Amino acid sequence: MGKTCLAEAIATHTERTLHTVWGKTLDFPISEAFNVAKEDSVLLLDDIDTALFIQLPPIPGKMDIPPPMQSRHVSSLRHDLENLPDGAIVIMTGNTAEAFGRDIRRRANQSFNFELADSQMIRDTYLRVLGSVDEKAAELFANCVPAGRHTIAGLQSFLQRYDDDPNGVTEALSEWLNEENEKRLIESPRHAL
């Protein structure tokens, strides 16, 4: 089960509306996201660590040194968490729990670690998404996809493109793995607070 499924399950179980804000596309003050955090809702701040920190440009003449990160929205997020209405549920997700900082983590009631897919998870995801009982193809897929580098959601998203054509998986896998490697900035487990 992934972060989004967890949020959807909580919203369904508590009979609340789920509101999602994507950190990667957050172009307004984070406090505005909390306007929907009411007693009858679940607010999912997905990949919120990407909105909390921005990569500064490289330092001239020091291209071999990674550019520093600058925090933004952190004090606003801390304030909004402290002033949530009673009964409001907020779920924050990111690449690592440490990215949220101690002050934000301290305000969390629960923290969950979503490990990246191991070989067995990769195999099972193949069988579940493609509705296949082709164990040999599932094993081949699991052997081709590196364990510990992909989320279940990412695997599902890729496989769902080929649910009508399982052979298309084999043809597109190498290109997909290359694309995933290029966009991978941090290879770490996913977290939800």
C-alpha positions as a LaTeX table, in Angstrom:
\begin{tabular}{lrrr}
\hline
Residue & $x$ (\AA) & $y$ (\AA) & $z$ (\AA) \\
\hline
Met1 & 0.00 & 0.00 & 0.00 \\
Gly2 & 1.33 & 3.45 & $-0.89$ \\
Lys3 & 1.02 & 6.94 & 0.56 \\
Thr4 & $-1.92$ & 7.99 & $-1.59$ \\
Cys5 & $-3.76$ & 4.73 & $-0.92$ \\
Leu6 & $-3.24$ & 5.28 & 2.80 \\
Ala7 & $-4.72$ & 8.79 & 2.58 \\
Glu8 & $-7.66$ & 7.53 & 0.50 \\
Ala9 & $-8.30$ & 4.69 & 2.96 \\
Ile10 & $-8.27$ & 7.09 & 5.93 \\
Ala11 & $-10.65$ & 9.48 & 4.16 \\
Thr12 & $-13.01$ & 6.64 & 3.22 \\
His13 & $-12.89$ & 5.03 & 6.67 \\
Thr14 & $-13.57$ & 8.33 & 8.44 \\
Glu15 & $-16.12$ & 9.41 & 5.79 \\
Arg16 & $-14.21$ & 12.61 & 5.03 \\
Thr17 & $-13.33$ & 14.46 & 1.86 \\
Leu18 & $-9.74$ & 14.06 & 0.67 \\
His19 & $-7.96$ & 17.23 & $-0.50$ \\
Thr20 & $-4.54$ & 16.81 & $-2.13$ \\
Val21 & $-1.85$ & 19.46 & $-2.55$ \\
Trp22 & 1.27 & 18.50 & $-4.51$ \\
Gly23 & 4.46 & 20.01 & $-3.14$ \\
Lys24 & 6.14 & 19.96 & $-6.56$ \\
Thr25 & 3.47 & 22.28 & $-7.98$ \\
Leu26 & 2.82 & 24.41 & $-4.90$ \\
Asp27 & 2.86 & 27.98 & $-6.21$ \\
Phe28 & 0.93 & 29.65 & $-3.40$ \\
Pro29 & 1.64 & 30.15 & 0.31 \\
Ile30 & 1.47 & 26.82 & 2.11 \\
Ser31 & $-0.98$ & 28.30 & 4.62 \\
Glu32 & $-3.59$ & 28.45 & 1.83 \\
Ala33 & $-3.49$ & 24.66 & 1.62 \\
Phe34 & $-4.67$ & 24.53 & 5.23 \\
Asn35 & $-7.85$ & 26.45 & 4.41 \\
Val36 & $-9.44$ & 23.11 & 3.51 \\
Ala37 & $-8.19$ & 21.39 & 6.68 \\
Lys38 & $-11.45$ & 21.21 & 8.53 \\
Glu39 & $-12.96$ & 18.70 & 10.92 \\
Asp40 & $-14.61$ & 16.84 & 8.05 \\
Ser41 & $-11.60$ & 16.54 & 5.73 \\
Val42 & $-8.26$ & 14.84 & 5.18 \\
Leu43 & $-5.53$ & 17.07 & 3.75 \\
Leu44 & $-2.76$ & 15.24 & 1.87 \\
Leu45 & 0.38 & 17.36 & 1.41 \\
Asp46 & 2.13 & 15.06 & $-1.07$ \\
Asp47 & 5.88 & 15.46 & $-1.59$ \\
Ile48 & 5.68 & 18.54 & 0.62 \\
Asp49 & 9.43 & 18.44 & 1.24 \\
Thr50 & 9.88 & 19.66 & $-2.35$ \\
Ala51 & 7.97 & 22.83 & $-1.41$ \\
Leu52 & 9.83 & 23.28 & 1.87 \\
Phe53 & 13.27 & 23.38 & 0.31 \\
Ile54 & 14.52 & 24.80 & $-2.98$ \\
Gln55 & 17.85 & 24.10 & $-4.64$ \\
Leu56 & 19.89 & 27.27 & $-4.97$ \\
Pro57 & 21.95 & 27.85 & $-8.14$ \\
Pro58 & 25.50 & 26.47 & $-8.20$ \\
Ile59 & 28.21 & 28.62 & $-6.67$ \\
Pro60 & 30.29 & 30.20 & $-9.49$ \\
Gly61 & 33.68 & 28.52 & $-9.79$ \\
Lys62 & 32.60 & 25.71 & $-7.44$ \\
Met63 & 30.68 & 23.45 & $-9.83$ \\
Asp64 & 31.94 & 20.32 & $-8.05$ \\
Ile65 & 30.23 & 21.37 & $-4.79$ \\
Pro66 & 26.49 & 20.61 & $-4.60$ \\
Pro67 & 24.51 & 23.85 & $-4.33$ \\
Pro68 & 22.95 & 24.55 & $-0.93$ \\
Met69 & 19.29 & 24.06 & $-0.12$ \\
Gln70 & 17.24 & 27.01 & 1.12 \\
Ser71 & 14.23 & 26.46 & 3.34 \\
Arg72 & 10.98 & 28.23 & 2.66 \\
His73 & 7.47 & 27.81 & 4.02 \\
Val74 & 8.84 & 25.95 & 7.08 \\
Ser75 & 7.73 & 28.49 & 9.68 \\
Ser76 & 4.34 & 28.80 & 7.97 \\
Leu77 & 3.90 & 25.01 & 7.98 \\
Arg78 & 4.89 & 24.84 & 11.66 \\
His79 & 2.36 & 27.58 & 12.50 \\
Asp80 & $-0.42$ & 25.92 & 10.49 \\
Leu81 & 0.18 & 22.54 & 12.14 \\
Glu82 & 0.00 & 24.12 & 15.59 \\
Asn83 & $-3.31$ & 25.81 & 14.75 \\
Leu84 & $-5.19$ & 22.96 & 13.09 \\
Pro85 & $-8.85$ & 22.66 & 14.03 \\
Asp86 & $-9.67$ & 19.77 & 16.37 \\
Gly87 & $-10.31$ & 16.62 & 14.41 \\
Ala88 & $-8.49$ & 17.73 & 11.24 \\
Ile89 & $-6.32$ & 15.09 & 9.62 \\
Val90 & $-3.19$ & 16.16 & 7.74 \\
Ile91 & $-0.92$ & 13.67 & 5.99 \\
Met92 & 2.46 & 14.93 & 4.78 \\
Thr93 & 4.68 & 12.86 & 2.51 \\
Gly94 & 8.25 & 13.26 & 1.34 \\
Asn95 & 11.47 & 11.50 & 0.42 \\
Thr96 & 12.86 & 11.25 & 3.94 \\
Ala97 & 11.45 & 12.04 & 7.36 \\
Glu98 & 14.61 & 14.05 & 8.06 \\
Ala99 & 13.68 & 16.46 & 5.24 \\
Phe100 & 10.83 & 17.77 & 7.37 \\
Gly101 & 13.14 & 18.86 & 10.16 \\
Arg102 & 12.80 & 18.07 & 13.83 \\
Asp103 & 10.21 & 20.80 & 14.52 \\
Ile104 & 7.80 & 19.47 & 11.90 \\
Arg105 & 8.35 & 15.78 & 12.77 \\
Arg106 & 7.71 & 16.57 & 16.43 \\
Arg107 & 4.19 & 17.73 & 15.54 \\
Ala108 & 3.32 & 14.44 & 13.84 \\
Asn109 & 1.14 & 11.93 & 15.66 \\
Gln110 & 2.35 & 9.03 & 13.52 \\
Ser111 & 5.21 & 8.42 & 11.10 \\
Phe112 & 5.23 & 5.64 & 8.51 \\
Asn113 & 8.10 & 4.43 & 6.37 \\
Phe114 & 7.27 & 3.19 & 2.87 \\
Glu115 & 10.18 & 1.10 & 1.66 \\
Leu116 & 11.06 & 0.94 & $-1.98$ \\
Ala117 & 10.05 & $-2.25$ & $-3.77$ \\
Asp118 & 12.12 & $-5.38$ & $-3.26$ \\
Ser119 & 12.22 & $-8.22$ & $-5.83$ \\
Gln120 & 9.18 & $-9.99$ & $-4.38$ \\
Met121 & 7.14 & $-6.75$ & $-4.38$ \\
Ile122 & 8.18 & $-6.07$ & $-7.99$ \\
Arg123 & 7.11 & $-9.58$ & $-9.02$ \\
Asp124 & 3.80 & $-9.38$ & $-7.15$ \\
Thr125 & 3.05 & $-5.93$ & $-8.61$ \\
Tyr126 & 3.59 & $-7.29$ & $-12.11$ \\
Leu127 & 1.16 & $-10.16$ & $-11.49$ \\
Arg128 & $-1.44$ & $-7.96$ & $-9.80$ \\
Val129 & $-1.44$ & $-5.09$ & $-12.32$ \\
Leu130 & $-1.31$ & $-7.21$ & $-15.45$ \\
Gly131 & $-3.74$ & $-9.77$ & $-14.05$ \\
Ser132 & $-1.29$ & $-12.35$ & $-15.25$ \\
Val133 & $-0.51$ & $-15.79$ & $-14.00$ \\
Asp134 & 2.63 & $-15.90$ & $-16.13$ \\
Glu135 & 5.11 & $-16.58$ & $-13.34$ \\
Lys136 & 8.03 & $-16.74$ & $-15.77$ \\
Ala137 & 7.32 & $-13.25$ & $-17.14$ \\
Ala138 & 6.86 & $-11.91$ & $-13.61$ \\
Glu139 & 10.21 & $-13.37$ & $-12.53$ \\
Leu140 & 11.92 & $-11.95$ & $-15.62$ \\
Phe141 & 10.44 & $-8.51$ & $-14.89$ \\
Ala142 & 11.55 & $-8.70$ & $-11.23$ \\
Asn143 & 15.07 & $-9.67$ & $-12.33$ \\
Cys144 & 15.28 & $-6.73$ & $-14.77$ \\
Val145 & 14.01 & $-4.05$ & $-12.37$ \\
Pro146 & 16.58 & $-3.18$ & $-9.69$ \\
Ala147 & 15.28 & $-3.85$ & $-6.18$ \\
Gly148 & 15.23 & $-0.97$ & $-3.71$ \\
Arg149 & 15.05 & 1.77 & $-6.35$ \\
His150 & 11.37 & 2.13 & $-7.27$ \\
Thr151 & 8.12 & 2.72 & $-5.45$ \\
Ile152 & 5.16 & 0.40 & $-5.87$ \\
Ala153 & 3.19 & 3.37 & $-7.25$ \\
Gly154 & 5.86 & 4.03 & $-9.88$ \\
Leu155 & 5.87 & 0.39 & $-10.94$ \\
Gln156 & 2.07 & 0.33 & $-11.10$ \\
Ser157 & 1.99 & 3.49 & $-13.18$ \\
Phe158 & 4.43 & 2.00 & $-15.68$ \\
Leu159 & 2.70 & $-1.39$ & $-15.86$ \\
Gln160 & $-0.80$ & 0.06 & $-16.22$ \\
Arg161 & 0.25 & 1.53 & $-19.57$ \\
Tyr162 & 0.52 & $-2.04$ & $-20.86$ \\
Asp163 & $-2.37$ & $-3.83$ & $-19.16$ \\
Asp164 & $-3.80$ & $-4.62$ & $-22.63$ \\
Asp165 & $-0.40$ & $-5.55$ & $-24.07$ \\
Pro166 & 1.92 & $-7.29$ & $-21.56$ \\
Asn167 & 4.52 & $-7.74$ & $-24.31$ \\
Gly168 & 4.80 & $-3.95$ & $-24.44$ \\
Val169 & 6.33 & $-4.04$ & $-20.95$ \\
Thr170 & 9.38 & $-5.89$ & $-22.22$ \\
Glu171 & 9.82 & $-3.52$ & $-25.14$ \\
Ala172 & 9.50 & $-0.34$ & $-23.05$ \\
Leu173 & 11.21 & $-1.43$ & $-19.82$ \\
Ser174 & 14.76 & $-0.37$ & $-20.67$ \\
Glu175 & 13.67 & 3.12 & $-21.74$ \\
Trp176 & 11.50 & 3.52 & $-18.61$ \\
Leu177 & 14.35 & 2.46 & $-16.33$ \\
Asn178 & 16.66 & 5.00 & $-18.00$ \\
Glu179 & 14.05 & 7.76 & $-17.57$ \\
Glu180 & 13.57 & 6.84 & $-13.91$ \\
Asn181 & 17.32 & 6.88 & $-13.28$ \\
Glu182 & 17.62 & 10.32 & $-14.85$ \\
Lys183 & 14.91 & 11.88 & $-12.70$ \\
Arg184 & 15.98 & 10.19 & $-9.47$ \\
Leu185 & 17.47 & 12.83 & $-7.19$ \\
Ile186 & 17.30 & 11.02 & $-3.89$ \\
Glu187 & 17.38 & 7.25 & $-3.59$ \\
Ser188 & 15.71 & 6.73 & $-0.24$ \\
Pro189 & 12.56 & 5.34 & 1.34 \\
Arg190 & 9.35 & 7.40 & 1.22 \\
His191 & 7.74 & 8.69 & 4.38 \\
Ala192 & 4.36 & 9.87 & 5.52 \\
Leu193 & 3.81 & 11.90 & 8.67 \\
\hline
\end{tabular}
